[in-house]
């Protein structure tokens, strides 16, 4: 039994705690999980906004008096969707870059 305890102390650092590599991995995993949660929330928000804009445009189209009015509404909706997607993709790219930098900062290269 004492041999097993000695093995456990050697693996955990002697005091029952985990080694620095495990802390780094746990910290990196927690940061990645947080980042993925943020990405998920942003994507849901974008989908909800797109849905609201589409519903508003559909309501406007119901009241159109000419094909020209319908095309103008569709053009506005398309421009808004493109602007929203471009803005959100920029924000997501920044978030992914930050996540990558944070994760790499937690990794320690062997010396």
Phi and psi restraints in degrees (range 20) as a CNS / XPLOR table:
assign (resid 1 and name C) (resid 2 and name N)
       (resid 2 and name CA) (resid 2 and name C) 1.0 -68.3 20.0 2
assign (resid 2 and name N) (resid 2 and name CA)
       (resid 2 and name C) (resid 3 and name N) 1.0 -29.7 20.0 2
assign (resid 2 and name C) (resid 3 and name N)
       (resid 3 and name CA) (resid 3 and name C) 1.0 -63.4 20.0 2
assign (resid 3 and name N) (resid 3 and name CA)
       (resid 3 and name C) (resid 4 and name N) 1.0 -41.8 20.0 2
assign (resid 3 and name C) (resid 4 and name N)
       (resid 4 and name CA) (resid 4 and name C) 1.0 -63.8 20.0 2
assign (resid 4 and name N) (resid 4 and name CA)
       (resid 4 and name C) (resid 5 and name N) 1.0 -40.4 20.0 2
assign (resid 4 and name C) (resid 5 and name N)
       (resid 5 and name CA) (resid 5 and name C) 1.0 -64.0 20.0 2
assign (resid 5 and name N) (resid 5 and name CA)
       (resid 5 and name C) (resid 6 and name N) 1.0 -40.1 20.0 2
assign (resid 5 and name C) (resid 6 and name N)
       (resid 6 and name CA) (resid 6 and name C) 1.0 -63.4 20.0 2
assign (resid 6 and name N) (resid 6 and name CA)
       (resid 6 and name C) (resid 7 and name N) 1.0 -41.2 20.0 2
assign (resid 6 and name C) (resid 7 and name N)
       (resid 7 and name CA) (resid 7 and name C) 1.0 -62.4 20.0 2
assign (resid 7 and name N) (resid 7 and name CA)
       (resid 7 and name C) (resid 8 and name N) 1.0 -44.4 20.0 2
assign (resid 7 and name C) (resid 8 and name N)
       (resid 8 and name CA) (resid 8 and name C) 1.0 -63.7 20.0 2
assign (resid 8 and name N) (resid 8 and name CA)
       (resid 8 and name C) (resid 9 and name N) 1.0 -40.4 20.0 2
assign (resid 8 and name C) (resid 9 and name N)
       (resid 9 and name CA) (resid 9 and name C) 1.0 -63.8 20.0 2
assign (resid 9 and name N) (resid 9 and name CA)
       (resid 9 and name C) (resid 10 and name N) 1.0 -39.3 20.0 2
assign (resid 9 and name C) (resid 10 and name N)
       (resid 10 and name CA) (resid 10 and name C) 1.0 -65.4 20.0 2
assign (resid 10 and name N) (resid 10 and name CA)
       (resid 10 and name C) (resid 11 and name N) 1.0 -39.1 20.0 2
assign (resid 10 and name C) (resid 11 and name N)
       (resid 11 and name CA) (resid 11 and name C) 1.0 -73.0 20.0 2
assign (resid 11 and name N) (resid 11 and name CA)
       (resid 11 and name C) (resid 12 and name N) 1.0 -40.4 20.0 2
assign (resid 11 and name C) (resid 12 and name N)
       (resid 12 and name CA) (resid 12 and name C) 1.0 -91.8 20.0 2
assign (resid 12 and name N) (resid 12 and name CA)
       (resid 12 and name C) (resid 13 and name N) 1.0 -4.8 20.0 2
assign (resid 12 and name C) (resid 13 and name N)
       (resid 13 and name CA) (resid 13 and name C) 1.0 98.5 20.0 2
assign (resid 13 and name N) (resid 13 and name CA)
       (resid 13 and name C) (resid 14 and name N) 1.0 7.9 20.0 2
assign (resid 13 and name C) (resid 14 and name N)
       (resid 14 and name CA) (resid 14 and name C) 1.0 95.2 20.0 2
assign (resid 14 and name N) (resid 14 and name CA)
       (resid 14 and name C) (resid 15 and name N) 1.0 -32.4 20.0 2
assign (resid 14 and name C) (resid 15 and name N)
       (resid 15 and name CA) (resid 15 and name C) 1.0 -105.6 20.0 2
assign (resid 15 and name N) (resid 15 and name CA)
       (resid 15 and name C) (resid 16 and name N) 1.0 10.0 20.0 2
assign (resid 15 and name C) (resid 16 and name N)
       (resid 16 and name CA) (resid 16 and name C) 1.0 92.6 20.0 2
assign (resid 16 and name N) (resid 16 and name CA)
       (resid 16 and name C) (resid 17 and name N) 1.0 -7.6 20.0 2
assign (resid 16 and name C) (resid 17 and name N)
       (resid 17 and name CA) (resid 17 and name C) 1.0 -85.0 20.0 2
assign (resid 17 and name N) (resid 17 and name CA)
       (resid 17 and name C) (resid 18 and name N) 1.0 166.4 20.0 2
assign (resid 17 and name C) (resid 18 and name N)
       (resid 18 and name CA) (resid 18 and name C) 1.0 -85.3 20.0 2
assign (resid 18 and name N) (resid 18 and name CA)
       (resid 18 and name C) (resid 19 and name N) 1.0 160.8 20.0 2
assign (resid 18 and name C) (resid 19 and name N)
       (resid 19 and name CA) (resid 19 and name C) 1.0 -73.3 20.0 2
assign (resid 19 and name N) (resid 19 and name CA)
       (resid 19 and name C) (resid 20 and name N) 1.0 168.0 20.0 2
assign (resid 19 and name C) (resid 20 and name N)
       (resid 20 and name CA) (resid 20 and name C) 1.0 -62.1 20.0 2
assign (resid 20 and name N) (resid 20 and name CA)
       (resid 20 and name C) (resid 21 and name N) 1.0 -31.7 20.0 2
assign (resid 20 and name C) (resid 21 and name N)
       (resid 21 and name CA) (resid 21 and name C) 1.0 -63.7 20.0 2
assign (resid 21 and name N) (resid 21 and name CA)
       (resid 21 and name C) (resid 22 and name N) 1.0 -38.9 20.0 2
assign (resid 21 and name C) (resid 22 and name N)
       (resid 22 and name CA) (resid 22 and name C) 1.0 -69.8 20.0 2
assign (resid 22 and name N) (resid 22 and name CA)
       (resid 22 and name C) (resid 23 and name N) 1.0 -37.1 20.0 2
assign (resid 22 and name C) (resid 23 and name N)
       (resid 23 and name CA) (resid 23 and name C) 1.0 -63.6 20.0 2
assign (resid 23 and name N) (resid 23 and name CA)
       (resid 23 and name C) (resid 24 and name N) 1.0 -41.6 20.0 2
assign (resid 23 and name C) (resid 24 and name N)
       (resid 24 and name CA) (resid 24 and name C) 1.0 -62.3 20.0 2
assign (resid 24 and name N) (resid 24 and name CA)
       (resid 24 and name C) (resid 25 and name N) 1.0 -44.2 20.0 2
assign (resid 24 and name C) (resid 25 and name N)
       (resid 25 and name CA) (resid 25 and name C) 1.0 -65.6 20.0 2
assign (resid 25 and name N) (resid 25 and name CA)
       (resid 25 and name C) (resid 26 and name N) 1.0 -41.6 20.0 2
assign (resid 25 and name C) (resid 26 and name N)
       (resid 26 and name CA) (resid 26 and name C) 1.0 -65.8 20.0 2
assign (resid 26 and name N) (resid 26 and name CA)
       (resid 26 and name C) (resid 27 and name N) 1.0 -42.6 20.0 2
assign (resid 26 and name C) (resid 27 and name N)
       (resid 27 and name CA) (resid 27 and name C) 1.0 -63.8 20.0 2
assign (resid 27 and name N) (resid 27 and name CA)
       (resid 27 and name C) (resid 28 and name N) 1.0 -43.1 20.0 2
assign (resid 27 and name C) (resid 28 and name N)
       (resid 28 and name CA) (resid 28 and name C) 1.0 -64.0 20.0 2
assign (resid 28 and name N) (resid 28 and name CA)
       (resid 28 and name C) (resid 29 and name N) 1.0 -42.1 20.0 2
assign (resid 28 and name C) (resid 29 and name N)
       (resid 29 and name CA) (resid 29 and name C) 1.0 -62.6 20.0 2
assign (resid 29 and name N) (resid 29 and name CA)
       (resid 29 and name C) (resid 30 and name N) 1.0 -42.1 20.0 2
assign (resid 29 and name C) (resid 30 and name N)
       (resid 30 and name CA) (resid 30 and name C) 1.0 -63.8 20.0 2
assign (resid 30 and name N) (resid 30 and name CA)
       (resid 30 and name C) (resid 31 and name N) 1.0 -41.5 20.0 2
assign (resid 30 and name C) (resid 31 and name N)
       (resid 31 and name CA) (resid 31 and name C) 1.0 -66.9 20.0 2
assign (resid 31 and name N) (resid 31 and name CA)
       (resid 31 and name C) (resid 32 and name N) 1.0 -40.8 20.0 2
assign (resid 31 and name C) (resid 32 and name N)
       (resid 32 and name CA) (resid 32 and name C) 1.0 -64.1 20.0 2
assign (resid 32 and name N) (resid 32 and name CA)
       (resid 32 and name C) (resid 33 and name N) 1.0 -43.5 20.0 2
assign (resid 32 and name C) (resid 33 and name N)
       (resid 33 and name CA) (resid 33 and name C) 1.0 -59.7 20.0 2
assign (resid 33 and name N) (resid 33 and name CA)
       (resid 33 and name C) (resid 34 and name N) 1.0 -44.3 20.0 2
assign (resid 33 and name C) (resid 34 and name N)
       (resid 34 and name CA) (resid 34 and name C) 1.0 -61.9 20.0 2
assign (resid 34 and name N) (resid 34 and name CA)
       (resid 34 and name C) (resid 35 and name N) 1.0 -43.5 20.0 2
assign (resid 34 and name C) (resid 35 and name N)
       (resid 35 and name CA) (resid 35 and name C) 1.0 -63.6 20.0 2
assign (resid 35 and name N) (resid 35 and name CA)
       (resid 35 and name C) (resid 36 and name N) 1.0 -42.3 20.0 2
assign (resid 35 and name C) (resid 36 and name N)
       (resid 36 and name CA) (resid 36 and name C) 1.0 -65.3 20.0 2
assign (resid 36 and name N) (resid 36 and name CA)
       (resid 36 and name C) (resid 37 and name N) 1.0 -34.4 20.0 2
assign (resid 36 and name C) (resid 37 and name N)
       (resid 37 and name CA) (resid 37 and name C) 1.0 -64.5 20.0 2
assign (resid 37 and name N) (resid 37 and name CA)
       (resid 37 and name C) (resid 38 and name N) 1.0 -42.1 20.0 2
assign (resid 37 and name C) (resid 38 and name N)
       (resid 38 and name CA) (resid 38 and name C) 1.0 -63.4 20.0 2
assign (resid 38 and name N) (resid 38 and name CA)
       (resid 38 and name C) (resid 39 and name N) 1.0 -42.8 20.0 2
assign (resid 38 and name C) (resid 39 and name N)
       (resid 39 and name CA) (resid 39 and name C) 1.0 -60.9 20.0 2
assign (resid 39 and name N) (resid 39 and name CA)
       (resid 39 and name C) (resid 40 and name N) 1.0 -46.1 20.0 2
assign (resid 39 and name C) (resid 40 and name N)
       (resid 40 and name CA) (resid 40 and name C) 1.0 -58.9 20.0 2
assign (resid 40 and name N) (resid 40 and name CA)
       (resid 40 and name C) (resid 41 and name N) 1.0 -45.2 20.0 2
assign (resid 40 and name C) (resid 41 and name N)
       (resid 41 and name CA) (resid 41 and name C) 1.0 -63.0 20.0 2
assign (resid 41 and name N) (resid 41 and name CA)
       (resid 41 and name C) (resid 42 and name N) 1.0 -39.6 20.0 2
assign (resid 41 and name C) (resid 42 and name N)
       (resid 42 and name CA) (resid 42 and name C) 1.0 -66.7 20.0 2
assign (resid 42 and name N) (resid 42 and name CA)
       (resid 42 and name C) (resid 43 and name N) 1.0 -40.4 20.0 2
assign (resid 42 and name C) (resid 43 and name N)
       (resid 43 and name CA) (resid 43 and name C) 1.0 -66.8 20.0 2
assign (resid 43 and name N) (resid 43 and name CA)
       (resid 43 and name C) (resid 44 and name N) 1.0 -40.1 20.0 2
assign (resid 43 and name C) (resid 44 and name N)
       (resid 44 and name CA) (resid 44 and name C) 1.0 -63.5 20.0 2
assign (resid 44 and name N) (resid 44 and name CA)
       (resid 44 and name C) (resid 45 and name N) 1.0 -43.1 20.0 2
assign (resid 44 and name C) (resid 45 and name N)
       (resid 45 and name CA) (resid 45 and name C) 1.0 -61.5 20.0 2
assign (resid 45 and name N) (resid 45 and name CA)
       (resid 45 and name C) (resid 46 and name N) 1.0 -42.4 20.0 2
assign (resid 45 and name C) (resid 46 and name N)
       (resid 46 and name CA) (resid 46 and name C) 1.0 -62.9 20.0 2
assign (resid 46 and name N) (resid 46 and name CA)
       (resid 46 and name C) (resid 47 and name N) 1.0 -43.0 20.0 2
assign (resid 46 and name C) (resid 47 and name N)
       (resid 47 and name CA) (resid 47 and name C) 1.0 -64.4 20.0 2
assign (resid 47 and name N) (resid 47 and name CA)
       (resid 47 and name C) (resid 48 and name N) 1.0 -40.4 20.0 2
assign (resid 47 and name C) (resid 48 and name N)
       (resid 48 and name CA) (resid 48 and name C) 1.0 -66.2 20.0 2
assign (resid 48 and name N) (resid 48 and name CA)
       (resid 48 and name C) (resid 49 and name N) 1.0 -42.0 20.0 2
assign (resid 48 and name C) (resid 49 and name N)
       (resid 49 and name CA) (resid 49 and name C) 1.0 -63.5 20.0 2
assign (resid 49 and name N) (resid 49 and name CA)
       (resid 49 and name C) (resid 50 and name N) 1.0 -42.6 20.0 2
assign (resid 49 and name C) (resid 50 and name N)
       (resid 50 and name CA) (resid 50 and name C) 1.0 -61.1 20.0 2
assign (resid 50 and name N) (resid 50 and name CA)
       (resid 50 and name C) (resid 51 and name N) 1.0 -42.1 20.0 2
assign (resid 50 and name C) (resid 51 and name N)
       (resid 51 and name CA) (resid 51 and name C) 1.0 -62.2 20.0 2
assign (resid 51 and name N) (resid 51 and name CA)
       (resid 51 and name C) (resid 52 and name N) 1.0 -45.2 20.0 2
assign (resid 51 and name C) (resid 52 and name N)
       (resid 52 and name CA) (resid 52 and name C) 1.0 -62.3 20.0 2
assign (resid 52 and name N) (resid 52 and name CA)
       (resid 52 and name C) (resid 53 and name N) 1.0 -42.9 20.0 2
assign (resid 52 and name C) (resid 53 and name N)
       (resid 53 and name CA) (resid 53 and name C) 1.0 -64.7 20.0 2
assign (resid 53 and name N) (resid 53 and name CA)
       (resid 53 and name C) (resid 54 and name N) 1.0 -39.5 20.0 2
assign (resid 53 and name C) (resid 54 and name N)
       (resid 54 and name CA) (resid 54 and name C) 1.0 -65.8 20.0 2
assign (resid 54 and name N) (resid 54 and name CA)
       (resid 54 and name C) (resid 55 and name N) 1.0 -42.0 20.0 2
assign (resid 54 and name C) (resid 55 and name N)
       (resid 55 and name CA) (resid 55 and name C) 1.0 -64.3 20.0 2
assign (resid 55 and name N) (resid 55 and name CA)
       (resid 55 and name C) (resid 56 and name N) 1.0 -40.4 20.0 2
assign (resid 55 and name C) (resid 56 and name N)
       (resid 56 and name CA) (resid 56 and name C) 1.0 -65.0 20.0 2
assign (resid 56 and name N) (resid 56 and name CA)
       (resid 56 and name C) (resid 57 and name N) 1.0 -40.5 20.0 2
assign (resid 56 and name C) (resid 57 and name N)
       (resid 57 and name CA) (resid 57 and name C) 1.0 -66.2 20.0 2
assign (resid 57 and name N) (resid 57 and name CA)
       (resid 57 and name C) (resid 58 and name N) 1.0 -38.6 20.0 2
assign (resid 57 and name C) (resid 58 and name N)
       (resid 58 and name CA) (resid 58 and name C) 1.0 -63.1 20.0 2
assign (resid 58 and name N) (resid 58 and name CA)
       (resid 58 and name C) (resid 59 and name N) 1.0 -39.8 20.0 2
assign (resid 58 and name C) (resid 59 and name N)
       (resid 59 and name CA) (resid 59 and name C) 1.0 -64.8 20.0 2
assign (resid 59 and name N) (resid 59 and name CA)
       (resid 59 and name C) (resid 60 and name N) 1.0 -40.3 20.0 2
assign (resid 59 and name C) (resid 60 and name N)
       (resid 60 and name CA) (resid 60 and name C) 1.0 -64.3 20.0 2
assign (resid 60 and name N) (resid 60 and name CA)
       (resid 60 and name C) (resid 61 and name N) 1.0 -39.7 20.0 2
assign (resid 60 and name C) (resid 61 and name N)
       (resid 61 and name CA) (resid 61 and name C) 1.0 -65.8 20.0 2
assign (resid 61 and name N) (resid 61 and name CA)
       (resid 61 and name C) (resid 62 and name N) 1.0 -30.5 20.0 2
assign (resid 61 and name C) (resid 62 and name N)
       (resid 62 and name CA) (resid 62 and name C) 1.0 -62.2 20.0 2
assign (resid 62 and name N) (resid 62 and name CA)
       (resid 62 and name C) (resid 63 and name N) 1.0 -26.6 20.0 2
assign (resid 62 and name C) (resid 63 and name N)
       (resid 63 and name CA) (resid 63 and name C) 1.0 -98.7 20.0 2
assign (resid 63 and name N) (resid 63 and name CA)
       (resid 63 and name C) (resid 64 and name N) 1.0 6.1 20.0 2
assign (resid 63 and name C) (resid 64 and name N)
       (resid 64 and name CA) (resid 64 and name C) 1.0 -67.9 20.0 2
assign (resid 64 and name N) (resid 64 and name CA)
       (resid 64 and name C) (resid 65 and name N) 1.0 146.9 20.0 2
assign (resid 64 and name C) (resid 65 and name N)
       (resid 65 and name CA) (resid 65 and name C) 1.0 -107.5 20.0 2
assign (resid 65 and name N) (resid 65 and name CA)
       (resid 65 and name C) (resid 66 and name N) 1.0 -11.8 20.0 2
assign (resid 65 and name C) (resid 66 and name N)
       (resid 66 and name CA) (resid 66 and name C) 1.0 -149.3 20.0 2
assign (resid 66 and name N) (resid 66 and name CA)
       (resid 66 and name C) (resid 67 and name N) 1.0 159.9 20.0 2
assign (resid 66 and name C) (resid 67 and name N)
       (resid 67 and name CA) (resid 67 and name C) 1.0 -61.4 20.0 2
assign (resid 67 and name N) (resid 67 and name CA)
       (resid 67 and name C) (resid 68 and name N) 1.0 -32.2 20.0 2
assign (resid 67 and name C) (resid 68 and name N)
       (resid 68 and name CA) (resid 68 and name C) 1.0 -61.6 20.0 2
assign (resid 68 and name N) (resid 68 and name CA)
       (resid 68 and name C) (resid 69 and name N) 1.0 -42.6 20.0 2
assign (resid 68 and name C) (resid 69 and name N)
       (resid 69 and name CA) (resid 69 and name C) 1.0 -62.2 20.0 2
assign (resid 69 and name N) (resid 69 and name CA)
       (resid 69 and name C) (resid 70 and name N) 1.0 -41.2 20.0 2
assign (resid 69 and name C) (resid 70 and name N)
       (resid 70 and name CA) (resid 70 and name C) 1.0 -62.4 20.0 2
assign (resid 70 and name N) (resid 70 and name CA)
       (resid 70 and name C) (resid 71 and name N) 1.0 -44.0 20.0 2
assign (resid 70 and name C) (resid 71 and name N)
       (resid 71 and name CA) (resid 71 and name C) 1.0 -64.0 20.0 2
assign (resid 71 and name N) (resid 71 and name CA)
       (resid 71 and name C) (resid 72 and name N) 1.0 -37.6 20.0 2
assign (resid 71 and name C) (resid 72 and name N)
       (resid 72 and name CA) (resid 72 and name C) 1.0 -64.1 20.0 2
assign (resid 72 and name N) (resid 72 and name CA)
       (resid 72 and name C) (resid 73 and name N) 1.0 -41.5 20.0 2
assign (resid 72 and name C) (resid 73 and name N)
       (resid 73 and name CA) (resid 73 and name C) 1.0 -65.1 20.0 2
assign (resid 73 and name N) (resid 73 and name CA)
       (resid 73 and name C) (resid 74 and name N) 1.0 -44.1 20.0 2
assign (resid 73 and name C) (resid 74 and name N)
       (resid 74 and name CA) (resid 74 and name C) 1.0 -63.5 20.0 2
assign (resid 74 and name N) (resid 74 and name CA)
       (resid 74 and name C) (resid 75 and name N) 1.0 -38.5 20.0 2
assign (resid 74 and name C) (resid 75 and name N)
       (resid 75 and name CA) (resid 75 and name C) 1.0 -64.9 20.0 2
assign (resid 75 and name N) (resid 75 and name CA)
       (resid 75 and name C) (resid 76 and name N) 1.0 -44.1 20.0 2
assign (resid 75 and name C) (resid 76 and name N)
       (resid 76 and name CA) (resid 76 and name C) 1.0 -60.9 20.0 2
assign (resid 76 and name N) (resid 76 and name CA)
       (resid 76 and name C) (resid 77 and name N) 1.0 -42.9 20.0 2
assign (resid 76 and name C) (resid 77 and name N)
       (resid 77 and name CA) (resid 77 and name C) 1.0 -63.1 20.0 2
assign (resid 77 and name N) (resid 77 and name CA)
       (resid 77 and name C) (resid 78 and name N) 1.0 -43.9 20.0 2
assign (resid 77 and name C) (resid 78 and name N)
       (resid 78 and name CA) (resid 78 and name C) 1.0 -63.5 20.0 2
assign (resid 78 and name N) (resid 78 and name CA)
       (resid 78 and name C) (resid 79 and name N) 1.0 -43.1 20.0 2
assign (resid 78 and name C) (resid 79 and name N)
       (resid 79 and name CA) (resid 79 and name C) 1.0 -63.9 20.0 2
assign (resid 79 and name N) (resid 79 and name CA)
       (resid 79 and name C) (resid 80 and name N) 1.0 -43.5 20.0 2
assign (resid 79 and name C) (resid 80 and name N)
       (resid 80 and name CA) (resid 80 and name C) 1.0 -63.8 20.0 2
assign (resid 80 and name N) (resid 80 and name CA)
       (resid 80 and name C) (resid 81 and name N) 1.0 -42.4 20.0 2
assign (resid 80 and name C) (resid 81 and name N)
       (resid 81 and name CA) (resid 81 and name C) 1.0 -62.2 20.0 2
assign (resid 81 and name N) (resid 81 and name CA)
       (resid 81 and name C) (resid 82 and name N) 1.0 -44.2 20.0 2
assign (resid 81 and name C) (resid 82 and name N)
       (resid 82 and name CA) (resid 82 and name C) 1.0 -62.5 20.0 2
assign (resid 82 and name N) (resid 82 and name CA)
       (resid 82 and name C) (resid 83 and name N) 1.0 -45.7 20.0 2
assign (resid 82 and name C) (resid 83 and name N)
       (resid 83 and name CA) (resid 83 and name C) 1.0 -61.1 20.0 2
assign (resid 83 and name N) (resid 83 and name CA)
       (resid 83 and name C) (resid 84 and name N) 1.0 -43.9 20.0 2
assign (resid 83 and name C) (resid 84 and name N)
       (resid 84 and name CA) (resid 84 and name C) 1.0 -62.7 20.0 2
assign (resid 84 and name N) (resid 84 and name CA)
       (resid 84 and name C) (resid 85 and name N) 1.0 -44.2 20.0 2
assign (resid 84 and name C) (resid 85 and name N)
       (resid 85 and name CA) (resid 85 and name C) 1.0 -65.6 20.0 2
assign (resid 85 and name N) (resid 85 and name CA)
       (resid 85 and name C) (resid 86 and name N) 1.0 -41.8 20.0 2
assign (resid 85 and name C) (resid 86 and name N)
       (resid 86 and name CA) (resid 86 and name C) 1.0 -65.4 20.0 2
assign (resid 86 and name N) (resid 86 and name CA)
       (resid 86 and name C) (resid 87 and name N) 1.0 -42.3 20.0 2
assign (resid 86 and name C) (resid 87 and name N)
       (resid 87 and name CA) (resid 87 and name C) 1.0 -64.6 20.0 2
assign (resid 87 and name N) (resid 87 and name CA)
       (resid 87 and name C) (resid 88 and name N) 1.0 -44.5 20.0 2
assign (resid 87 and name C) (resid 88 and name N)
       (resid 88 and name CA) (resid 88 and name C) 1.0 -68.4 20.0 2
assign (resid 88 and name N) (resid 88 and name CA)
       (resid 88 and name C) (resid 89 and name N) 1.0 -37.8 20.0 2
assign (resid 88 and name C) (resid 89 and name N)
       (resid 89 and name CA) (resid 89 and name C) 1.0 -65.5 20.0 2
assign (resid 89 and name N) (resid 89 and name CA)
       (resid 89 and name C) (resid 90 and name N) 1.0 -35.1 20.0 2
assign (resid 89 and name C) (resid 90 and name N)
       (resid 90 and name CA) (resid 90 and name C) 1.0 -64.1 20.0 2
assign (resid 90 and name N) (resid 90 and name CA)
       (resid 90 and name C) (resid 91 and name N) 1.0 -45.6 20.0 2
assign (resid 90 and name C) (resid 91 and name N)
       (resid 91 and name CA) (resid 91 and name C) 1.0 -64.9 20.0 2
assign (resid 91 and name N) (resid 91 and name CA)
       (resid 91 and name C) (resid 92 and name N) 1.0 -40.2 20.0 2
assign (resid 91 and name C) (resid 92 and name N)
       (resid 92 and name CA) (resid 92 and name C) 1.0 -66.7 20.0 2
assign (resid 92 and name N) (resid 92 and name CA)
       (resid 92 and name C) (resid 93 and name N) 1.0 -38.0 20.0 2
assign (resid 92 and name C) (resid 93 and name N)
       (resid 93 and name CA) (resid 93 and name C) 1.0 -62.6 20.0 2
assign (resid 93 and name N) (resid 93 and name CA)
       (resid 93 and name C) (resid 94 and name N) 1.0 -43.9 20.0 2
assign (resid 93 and name C) (resid 94 and name N)
       (resid 94 and name CA) (resid 94 and name C) 1.0 -61.4 20.0 2
assign (resid 94 and name N) (resid 94 and name CA)
       (resid 94 and name C) (resid 95 and name N) 1.0 -41.3 20.0 2
assign (resid 94 and name C) (resid 95 and name N)
       (resid 95 and name CA) (resid 95 and name C) 1.0 -64.8 20.0 2
assign (resid 95 and name N) (resid 95 and name CA)
       (resid 95 and name C) (resid 96 and name N) 1.0 -43.3 20.0 2
assign (resid 95 and name C) (resid 96 and name N)
       (resid 96 and name CA) (resid 96 and name C) 1.0 -65.0 20.0 2
assign (resid 96 and name N) (resid 96 and name CA)
       (resid 96 and name C) (resid 97 and name N) 1.0 -38.0 20.0 2
assign (resid 96 and name C) (resid 97 and name N)
       (resid 97 and name CA) (resid 97 and name C) 1.0 -64.4 20.0 2
assign (resid 97 and name N) (resid 97 and name CA)
       (resid 97 and name C) (resid 98 and name N) 1.0 -42.9 20.0 2
assign (resid 97 and name C) (resid 98 and name N)
       (resid 98 and name CA) (resid 98 and name C) 1.0 -63.2 20.0 2
assign (resid 98 and name N) (resid 98 and name CA)
       (resid 98 and name C) (resid 99 and name N) 1.0 -44.3 20.0 2
assign (resid 98 and name C) (resid 99 and name N)
       (resid 99 and name CA) (resid 99 and name C) 1.0 -59.5 20.0 2
assign (resid 99 and name N) (resid 99 and name CA)
       (resid 99 and name C) (resid 100 and name N) 1.0 -43.1 20.0 2
assign (resid 99 and name C) (resid 100 and name N)
       (resid 100 and name CA) (resid 100 and name C) 1.0 -64.3 20.0 2
assign (resid 100 and name N) (resid 100 and name CA)
       (resid 100 and name C) (resid 101 and name N) 1.0 -44.2 20.0 2
assign (resid 100 and name C) (resid 101 and name N)
       (resid 101 and name CA) (resid 101 and name C) 1.0 -62.8 20.0 2
assign (resid 101 and name N) (resid 101 and name CA)
       (resid 101 and name C) (resid 102 and name N) 1.0 -43.0 20.0 2
assign (resid 101 and name C) (resid 102 and name N)
       (resid 102 and name CA) (resid 102 and name C) 1.0 -63.4 20.0 2
assign (resid 102 and name N) (resid 102 and name CA)
       (resid 102 and name C) (resid 103 and name N) 1.0 -43.0 20.0 2
assign (resid 102 and name C) (resid 103 and name N)
       (resid 103 and name CA) (resid 103 and name C) 1.0 -65.2 20.0 2
assign (resid 103 and name N) (resid 103 and name CA)
       (resid 103 and name C) (resid 104 and name N) 1.0 -42.6 20.0 2
assign (resid 103 and name C) (resid 104 and name N)
       (resid 104 and name CA) (resid 104 and name C) 1.0 -67.8 20.0 2
assign (resid 104 and name N) (resid 104 and name CA)
       (resid 104 and name C) (resid 105 and name N) 1.0 -31.9 20.0 2
assign (resid 104 and name C) (resid 105 and name N)
       (resid 105 and name CA) (resid 105 and name C) 1.0 -65.6 20.0 2
assign (resid 105 and name N) (resid 105 and name CA)
       (resid 105 and name C) (resid 106 and name N) 1.0 -28.0 20.0 2
assign (resid 105 and name C) (resid 106 and name N)
       (resid 106 and name CA) (resid 106 and name C) 1.0 -81.6 20.0 2
assign (resid 106 and name N) (resid 106 and name CA)
       (resid 106 and name C) (resid 107 and name N) 1.0 -22.2 20.0 2
assign (resid 106 and name C) (resid 107 and name N)
       (resid 107 and name CA) (resid 107 and name C) 1.0 -79.3 20.0 2
assign (resid 107 and name N) (resid 107 and name CA)
       (resid 107 and name C) (resid 108 and name N) 1.0 135.6 20.0 2
assign (resid 107 and name C) (resid 108 and name N)
       (resid 108 and name CA) (resid 108 and name C) 1.0 -113.3 20.0 2
assign (resid 108 and name N) (resid 108 and name CA)
       (resid 108 and name C) (resid 109 and name N) 1.0 125.1 20.0 2
assign (resid 108 and name C) (resid 109 and name N)
       (resid 109 and name CA) (resid 109 and name C) 1.0 -76.3 20.0 2
assign (resid 109 and name N) (resid 109 and name CA)
       (resid 109 and name C) (resid 110 and name N) 1.0 143.2 20.0 2
assign (resid 109 and name C) (resid 110 and name N)
       (resid 110 and name CA) (resid 110 and name C) 1.0 -64.6 20.0 2
assign (resid 110 and name N) (resid 110 and name CA)
       (resid 110 and name C) (resid 111 and name N) 1.0 144.8 20.0 2
